Amino acid sequence: MTLRRTQTLLVCLLAVVAVGALVAAAPGAMRSKKIGNNLCRTTGGGKFVRIPGFPGERIDRRLLPDVKYLVKRYKLFITDGYSNDPVHASNGEHPLGLALDIVPDKANGGSWKLVSRLAKRAEPVQNQPVAPWRWVGYNGDAGHGRGNHLHLSWNHSDARAGHPAKTVYTMRCPGAATRGGQKDGGGRDGGAGDSGGGGGLSPGSGGGGGGIQPRLETAFPRDAADPVVETGGVDAP
Ligand SMILES: [Zn+2]
């Protein structure tokens, strides 16, 4: 009887410890809101994590659904993500885990043609990237371009190098699309009211066909910081 009670107590204690560990390991509160076609705003929950399939490369985990989609769609190879290497602009997005350097994954059917297609999608007009992108380095940008590399920065609120930004903008809401290729709409979309000040982005209805409607960076809510141009980032493999 006594032994049994002790065992029960032990089990309870273990359960408490286990729950405590789970809570401790749980990600910070992450609140996502789909604010447009292919545009999601997420506040909280930032963390630098490994990019599956690219050993040694890390990124803010809130970008993972975008990265997964883009890599597959455009057959990309990632040469850099989160980085404090001085070759990158220190006030740019690499030290925030919100940028990628990209070349074709030629071993898997990738090509500069596909990379160029992505560059065009992200920045149809020079220096006017569409949301969620903040800065696109390609043809016309020193140290970037076809045959060198494509740089993509995702937009975000003001942040300090080496620390995840409070708010990030992505194509897909993190939490959606990670389970068996589900479409947007599951997961954490439309979570509890966020504090992001209801930015002035119109969802851009119409247009059908799933095409991207250009959204100028200037249309971002005011909590998005000013873009940083990476000038010397020559880091092709
Ligand atoms: Zn870069």
Boltz pocket constraint, residues with backbone or C-beta under 6 A from the ligand:
constraints:
  - pocket:
      binder: B
      contacts: [[A, 88], [A, 94], [A, 99], [A, 100], [A, 101], [A, 150], [A, 151], [A, 152], [A, 230], [A, 233]]
      max_distance: 6.0
